[in-house]
Amino acid sequence: MDLRLQGRTAFISGSTQGIGFAIAQALAAEGVRVVLNGRTPERVDAAVARLRVSHPGAEHTGLAADFSSPHEVARLMGELDDLGDVDILVNNVGLFGLARFESITDDDWGRYLDVNLMSGVRLSRALLPGMLDRGWGRVIFVGSESGVNVPADMVHYGVTKAAMIALGNGLAKLTRGTAVTVNTVLGGPTYSDGVAATVASIAESQSAPVDAVKAAIIGQNTTTLLERFLDPSEIAGLVAFLASPAASATNGAAVRADGGVLTTML
C-alpha cells in the first residue's frame, strides 16, 4: 500500500531496537527519511547501518541522546535544528519496569516522568511549531493500554502513559484548521527486544522452554483476545498509517493496537 509518504522526514525517539526500530523500518519502506535515536552513538550507528541496508532509498541518520540526562536532552534539542524540516515525530522512548508502589522513590518517579512524558513534551515543543508553520505534520505518541487500565504493579509506568495520552489530546487542539495531527497509539503486551530478554532470563532461571514462559506470561492477562504477544511490526503498521495522509481525519485520538486487552467500548 502506498501511504504517500515519499520524501518526508521522521524523527523517532528510542528507535535503535524493538518497537521504535520496527516503526523506523515501516516508515523507511514508505520512502521516509528516518532519523533514529538511542542512548549511545554506538547503538545509533549500528541501527542506522541496519536500516540503510534494509531500506537504502533514503539517507537515514541518527542522533544519540539519553532522555534521562538533562544535559544530553539540551544538546539534542540543538541538534534537531540541523535536521531540516521534520514532518513526522514519533515519541516512542520510554522506561518500563515492575515495582511495588511503596518502593518507588521520588527519584524513580522523576526519572520515569522525565523519560516517558517530558521527552514527548520537549520534542513536541521543538518540532510541532515548524509543522504548524508549514501546514502539514504528524506527532504520534507510542503509548500503552496501561495508561488506561493502570496496573497495580506498575503504577508509576501507567501514570506516565496516562499523562502521555492527555498530552497528545491537548496538543491536537493546537492544530485546528491545519493538516497537522497528533495521535496516540495504545499498544498491548508486545514481544519487543527488552521483553524477549526478560522472558529468556526467566526461562533460563526456571529451566523452562522460552515458548512455555511466553504462554504463561500472556496467560495471566485474562482479557487479551489475541492470546499472544503482539509483534513490534503490528504497532509499527498502525503508526505508519497514522503518519500518512490516509489518516487525515484522525486527530486527538488514542487508537488501540492492544490485541483486545482493553474491554471498554470507547
C-alpha positions in Angstrom: 0.0 0.0 0.0 1.3 3.4 -1.0 0.9 5.7 2.1 2.1 8.7 0.1 5.0 9.5 2.5 7.8 9.6 0.0 10.3 12.4 0.7 9.1 13.0 4.3 11.5 13.1 7.3 10.7 11.4 10.6 12.4 11.6 13.9 11.8 8.6 16.2 12.9 8.6 19.8 14.1 5.4 21.3 14.4 3.7 17.9 17.6 1.5 17.9 15.6 -1.7 18.6 12.2 -3.0 19.5 9.0 -1.1 18.6 11.0 2.0 17.7 13.1 0.3 15.1 10.1 -1.5 13.7 8.5 1.9 13.2 11.6 3.1 11.5 11.5 0.1 9.1 7.8 0.7 8.4 8.3 4.3 7.6 11.5 3.7 5.6 9.7 1.2 3.5 7.3 4.0 2.5 10.2 6.3 1.3 10.6 8.3 4.5 14.0 9.6 5.6 14.3 8.3 9.1 16.4 9.9 12.0 17.0 7.2 14.6 17.7 7.9 18.3 19.3 5.9 21.1 21.3 6.3 24.2 24.8 5.8 22.8 26.5 6.7 19.5 27.5 3.1 19.1 23.9 1.8 19.3 22.7 4.5 17.0 25.4 3.9 14.4 24.7 0.2 14.3 20.9 0.7 13.9 21.4 3.3 11.2 23.7 0.8 9.3 21.0 -1.9 9.6 18.3 0.5 8.3 20.4 1.6 5.4 21.0 -2.0 4.3 17.3 -3.0 4.5 15.9 0.3 3.1 18.6 2.1 1.0 16.3 4.5 -0.7 16.9 7.5 1.7 19.8 8.9 3.7 18.8 7.7 7.1 20.7 9.2 10.0 20.7 9.1 13.8 21.2 11.3 16.9 22.3 9.8 20.2 20.9 11.2 23.5 19.8 9.7 26.8 16.5 11.3 27.7 17.2 10.7 31.4 20.1 13.2 31.2 19.1 16.9 31.1 22.5 17.8 29.5 22.1 15.3 26.7 18.5 16.4 26.1 19.6 20.0 25.8 22.3 19.0 23.3 19.8 17.0 21.3 17.4 20.0 21.1 20.1 22.0 19.5 21.0 19.3 17.0 17.4 19.0 15.9 17.8 22.4 14.2 20.3 20.8 11.8 17.9 18.2 10.5 15.9 20.5 8.3 12.1 20.1 8.3 10.9 17.2 10.4 7.5 16.1 9.1 6.8 13.2 11.4 7.7 13.0 15.1 7.2 9.6 16.8 7.6 9.9 20.6 8.5 6.3 21.4 11.2 6.4 24.0 10.2 5.0 27.4 11.1 3.2 30.6 9.2 0.1 31.8 9.5 -1.9 35.0 7.6 -3.7 37.6 7.8 -2.3 41.2 5.7 -2.1 44.3 4.1 1.3 44.7 5.6 1.8 48.2 9.1 1.1 46.9 9.1 3.7 44.2 11.1 6.7 45.3 10.7 10.3 44.3 13.8 10.0 42.2 12.3 7.0 40.4 9.1 9.0 39.7 11.2 11.8 38.4 13.2 9.5 36.1 10.0 7.9 34.7 8.3 11.2 34.2 11.4 12.7 32.5 11.8 9.9 30.0 8.2 8.8 29.4 6.4 12.1 29.5 8.9 15.0 29.3 10.7 13.6 26.3 7.5 14.0 24.3 6.9 17.5 25.8 10.4 18.6 24.8 10.4 17.1 21.3 6.9 18.3 20.5 7.8 21.8 21.7 10.8 21.8 19.4 9.2 20.3 16.3 5.4 21.0 16.4 5.7 24.7 15.6 7.5 24.1 12.4 4.8 21.6 11.3 2.1 24.2 12.1 4.0 26.9 10.1 4.3 24.5 7.1 0.7 23.4 7.5 1.4 19.6 7.5 2.8 17.2 10.0 2.3 14.3 12.3 3.0 13.9 16.0 2.5 10.3 17.2 2.9 9.1 20.8 3.5 5.4 21.3 1.5 4.8 24.4 0.2 1.7 26.2 -3.1 0.2 27.4 -1.5 0.6 30.8 -2.3 4.3 30.5 -6.0 3.5 30.5 -6.0 0.4 32.8 -3.1 1.3 35.2 -1.5 -1.9 36.6 -1.1 -2.3 40.3 2.5 -3.5 39.9 3.4 -0.6 37.5 1.5 2.4 38.9 4.5 4.7 38.0 4.6 3.5 34.4 0.8 3.6 33.9 0.6 7.2 35.3 3.2 8.4 32.8 1.4 6.7 30.0 -1.9 8.2 31.1 -0.2 11.6 31.1 1.1 10.9 27.6 -2.5 10.4 26.3 -3.5 13.7 27.9 -0.6 15.5 26.3 -1.4 14.1 22.9 -5.0 15.2 23.2 -4.1 18.7 24.4 -1.5 19.2 21.6 -4.1 18.1 19.0 -6.2 21.2 19.9 -3.3 23.4 18.8 -3.6 22.0 15.2 -7.1 23.4 14.4 -7.5 24.3 10.8 -4.2 22.7 9.7 -3.2 19.4 8.2 -1.2 18.6 11.3 -2.5 15.8 13.5 -1.5 14.5 16.9 -2.5 11.0 18.0 -1.5 8.3 20.5 -1.2 4.5 19.8 -2.3 2.4 22.7 -0.1 -0.8 22.4 -0.7 -4.0 24.2 1.8 -6.6 25.5 4.4 -6.6 22.8 7.3 -9.0 22.3 10.0 -6.3 22.0 13.7 -6.9 22.4 13.5 -6.0 26.1 10.6 -8.3 26.8 12.3 -11.1 24.9 15.4 -10.7 27.0 13.4 -10.8 30.2 11.5 -13.9 29.1 14.8 -15.6 28.1 16.2 -14.8 31.6 13.1 -16.2 33.3 13.2 -19.3 31.2 16.8 -19.9 32.0 16.3 -19.4 35.7 13.4 -21.9 35.7 15.0 -24.3 33.2 11.9 -23.9 31.1 11.3 -23.5 27.4 11.0 -19.9 26.2 7.7 -20.6 24.5 6.3 -22.0 27.7 7.3 -18.9 29.7 5.8 -16.7 27.0 2.5 -18.6 27.1 2.4 -18.4 30.9 3.0 -14.7 31.0 0.4 -13.9 28.4 -2.0 -16.3 30.0 -2.0 -14.1 33.1 -3.7 -11.4 31.1 -7.3 -12.7 31.0 -8.7 -10.1 28.7 -6.4 -10.4 25.7 -8.4 -11.5 22.6 -5.3 -12.4 20.6 -4.0 -14.7 23.4 -0.4 -13.9 22.4 2.2 -11.1 22.4 2.0 -8.5 19.7 4.9 -8.3 17.3 6.5 -4.8 17.1 5.6 -4.7 13.4 1.9 -4.7 14.4 2.4 -1.5 16.3 4.5 -0.1 13.5 1.9 -0.7 10.9 -0.6 1.5 12.8 1.9 4.2 13.4 2.8 4.3 9.7 -0.9 4.6 8.8 -1.4 7.5 11.3 1.6 9.2 9.8 0.1 9.1 6.4 -2.3 11.4 4.5 -4.8 8.5 4.6 -5.3 9.2 8.3 -6.0 12.9 7.8 -9.4 12.7 9.7 -7.8 11.1 12.8 -6.7 13.8 15.3 -6.5 13.9 19.1 -7.3 10.2 19.3 -6.0 7.3 21.3 -6.0 4.5 18.8 -5.8 0.9 20.1 -3.4 -1.7 18.9 -3.7 -3.7 22.1 -4.8 -7.1 21.0 -8.2 -6.6 22.7 -6.7 -6.2 26.2 -8.9 -3.1 26.9 -12.5 -4.2 27.4 -14.4 -0.9 27.3 -16.2 0.1 24.1 -14.5 3.5 23.9 
